[in-house]
Amino acid sequence: MLWTRWLVLLLCWGATSGEQQADERDGAQAEVRAESRRQRSPPPVEPLDFGFVPAAVYGTHAYYEPGAVGILFHMVHAFLYVVQPNSFPKDLIVKVIQQNMGGIKIEEWRKPENVVLLLQWIYYEAGFLICGTIGIVFVVLTPIIGTCFCVCRCCENCGGEMHQRQRKNADCQRGFYTASLIATSIFIILGVLIAYAANHNISTQIKSTRRFINTNMRDLKTFANNTPAQIEYLTAQYTTAKNKVLSDLDNIGPLLGGRIHSQLEKEVVPSLDTALRMAGAMRETKEALENVSSSLEVLQEGTGKLQASLSGERASLSNTLSDPACTNGAVSHTCNTIRSTLSQLGINADFSRLPDVSLALANINAVLKTDLSNIVQKGYSSFNDTPKLVKEQTKNIVSGVKGMLDKIGTEISSFSKMFPVESSLANFTIFLNQGQKNIESFYPQVDQMDFYRWIGCVAVLCMVVLVLAFNILGLLCGTCGYDKQATPTTRGCLSNTGGNLLMAGVGFSFIFAWVLMGIVTTLFVVGGNVEKLMCEPLANRQLFKIIDTPFLVHPAKKNFLPGMLFQNPNIDLTLGSMYRDCYENNGLYHALQLETMFNINSFLNRTVYNKDLANVFESVQVDLQDISLLEQAGRDSLINFANSGIGQIDYETYLAEVNKGVTLVDLLSFSTDLEAQADQLPRGALENALKGHASSIRQIHRDQVVPLEQAMSTLSQSIKQLQRTSSELPVKVTNILSAIDAAEYLITHNASHVVKQETKGYIQSLVGYFKQYTDWVKNSLTAEVAQCKPISNIVDSMEIVACSFIVDSVNTFWFGLGGCCILLIPSIIFSIKLAKYYRRMDTEDVFEDGQENWN
């Protein structure tokens, strides 16, 4: 039994983590779920692919289909159900066993409880007892009746008188007896054939038993040979979880640091974005101030030139209107109208009064000497270096964890090699080979014994066949030799021989019937009870419930199977549960509940994820105080920008002048009206002069007014942009600096919660890989490693051999033979009656007229 203990210990190695560890992890997971309402949920653990455990292929198919003989089996089962319709007496058997553990004593049966059990047992066995009693009565009375019958006939009674009285219905009676004997003989032949088929089926199926033995032995060898490879595969797959953990540890910067970064960026990035936008606003402010300065210079210079041009054009037009031709009555009205509009030829906006922005521009240029954008980008870079910072700060922890994982892998490998697996299973294989050889050595003896059994059964059947032979020969001789014209005293030799053969059959029936019925009764009682008390309960697994009854074998031992295997009867292991697990091809570890015998959970708690490893993981700390989002130069730049003076610019004055037109009137409209009025004058020098002035005014608009309007548009846009930028600029800068200060405070002081939360999620992902491995080991041990289908196959094979091959065939044999025995009674009666019509009589009835009629 040493090899079995080694095998059991070996199969125990790969259980999952203990319940305490599982509770701790469940508590951690509950805490994470609670925190996830406030924080981002941790990413799911990446599933690992451990592949498939090398599967064992078993060749035994524990299934039996009897074929045509199965009809006979069903007939026998139906007959036994009629004899014994009661359900399986599980409770009764359990009580009988429990009350008679110390052995059966005669005086014990006088106790009331035992008397009750005896009566219950008699009630259950009533059908068998009645049939058995009938059989015994048959066995006892048959030779007695046969002896009395022979003595009676020798005294020429009981039909022994060789005289046949005349009957008018003699032919009818003879035909009836002949037909009845033929029918009875046919049914006896069917009984003989049924018994012979059952007898032959036993010999045939016993040869098939060798196939079951060979396949079951081969499956056990497969079980022994595959188990080490499966265990080695389980051990090797620790490397998969280990490599994944190492990979995540190598990438702790992107994984843990990235998760910390993604949590903090909600506060940090927006503050840096506002600072970066403000840096862009500085540059835009500078451009706007430069545009204001240049546009103001252009407008001041351009308006002076435009004023001079318009003044000269007004004076020239006034001289033209002073021409004597304008005094003409028809022309004077037009000239006066033109003269009244001359005052409109002047400028409207005065840009010389607008304040200079050179001081604000100088301040902005001084502010821009500090590259705020570059400083903000440094803040981005410092914050984005969080993964790198995490990797640097956890460098020693990662190297320590790697060493511990290597040590764990070594411990697992050494643990699996602690037991002499190879030698134990090799010894088990040798044991199987030797056992198979021992079994095969009995094959000749089994064949010889089966041959003797077959001869014995055939000899028994030959007794019936002998009676059948006398009956058939008697029928043939009597029927063929019968002459209706012959008188009873003159019957022929052939007819007389037929009658004698029938009487010989009667004699042998009396000689053999009680022997046959004794055999039938014995086989019926034994085979029927075996079928009802063993085979049927084994088929529906009721027998397991009896064996698995608590405290059945001993008042202090709860379960029988674990007490026998592990010397611990308190383990909740039953034969029925073990059979079910093995029938479903589950692992032996699960079927035998080996976790209750050898606690692998404690080993895994000490190795795969032990306290030392947990402490190392929990010691992971990340310090983010070195992160600086905005240097002091950047802060000064923002403050100087707020104090640059763009808020003191008189934007309303600028906008008031810009919103004015360059001239008092639209020069194009003025020139068009002037040409229209010139067209009203008579053709001549005055008309041409006025049109020349209109053309000059257009030229002034095109050369001087249009550039001024463009400069005014630029000035207007720049002023409005500056006005928007300067609006509450100190407040905006203060808010930006406050947001950056808050983000830096979060990083340096309050980030520990975020770091702790994300570190916990990261550790949970690492632990999740180990949990996946242990769960996979548990599932593999439950369903894939050391699959115990051969054990259930052995039970099923034994059931098939014992019940389907032997018991069903034996029951069918006595069923057919019993039918023959019962039918021998009418065969005796019909043979005696019919022999009277075939045998030659000594005397006969004589009529006075000397005529006899035997019609």
Secondary structure as GFF3:
##gff-version 3
##sequence-region A 1 855
A	DSSP	alpha_helix	2	11	.	.	.	ID=ss1
A	DSSP	alpha_helix	19	35	.	.	.	ID=ss2
A	DSSP	alpha_helix	69	83	.	.	.	ID=ss3
A	DSSP	alpha_helix	90	99	.	.	.	ID=ss4
A	DSSP	three_ten_helix	106	110	.	.	.	ID=ss5
A	DSSP	alpha_helix	112	124	.	.	.	ID=ss6
A	DSSP	alpha_helix	126	154	.	.	.	ID=ss7
A	DSSP	beta_strand	163	164	.	.	.	ID=ss8
A	DSSP	alpha_helix	170	236	.	.	.	ID=ss9
A	DSSP	alpha_helix	238	250	.	.	.	ID=ss10
A	DSSP	alpha_helix	252	252	.	.	.	ID=ss11
A	DSSP	pi_helix	253	257	.	.	.	ID=ss12
A	DSSP	alpha_helix	258	321	.	.	.	ID=ss13
A	DSSP	three_ten_helix	324	327	.	.	.	ID=ss14
A	DSSP	alpha_helix	329	340	.	.	.	ID=ss15
A	DSSP	three_ten_helix	342	344	.	.	.	ID=ss16
A	DSSP	three_ten_helix	351	353	.	.	.	ID=ss17
A	DSSP	alpha_helix	358	368	.	.	.	ID=ss18
A	DSSP	alpha_helix	372	384	.	.	.	ID=ss19
A	DSSP	alpha_helix	386	393	.	.	.	ID=ss20
A	DSSP	alpha_helix	395	416	.	.	.	ID=ss21
A	DSSP	alpha_helix	421	441	.	.	.	ID=ss22
A	DSSP	alpha_helix	443	481	.	.	.	ID=ss23
A	DSSP	alpha_helix	493	530	.	.	.	ID=ss24
A	DSSP	pi_helix	531	535	.	.	.	ID=ss25
A	DSSP	alpha_helix	536	539	.	.	.	ID=ss26
A	DSSP	alpha_helix	542	547	.	.	.	ID=ss27
A	DSSP	alpha_helix	560	566	.	.	.	ID=ss28
A	DSSP	alpha_helix	575	583	.	.	.	ID=ss29
A	DSSP	alpha_helix	588	591	.	.	.	ID=ss30
A	DSSP	three_ten_helix	594	596	.	.	.	ID=ss31
A	DSSP	alpha_helix	600	606	.	.	.	ID=ss32
A	DSSP	alpha_helix	611	618	.	.	.	ID=ss33
A	DSSP	alpha_helix	632	642	.	.	.	ID=ss34
A	DSSP	three_ten_helix	646	648	.	.	.	ID=ss35
A	DSSP	alpha_helix	651	659	.	.	.	ID=ss36
A	DSSP	alpha_helix	667	678	.	.	.	ID=ss37
A	DSSP	alpha_helix	685	700	.	.	.	ID=ss38
A	DSSP	pi_helix	701	705	.	.	.	ID=ss39
A	DSSP	alpha_helix	706	726	.	.	.	ID=ss40
A	DSSP	alpha_helix	729	745	.	.	.	ID=ss41
A	DSSP	pi_helix	746	750	.	.	.	ID=ss42
A	DSSP	alpha_helix	751	783	.	.	.	ID=ss43
A	DSSP	alpha_helix	789	799	.	.	.	ID=ss44
A	DSSP	pi_helix	800	807	.	.	.	ID=ss45
A	DSSP	alpha_helix	808	838	.	.	.	ID=ss46
A	DSSP	beta_strand	843	844	.	.	.	ID=ss47
###
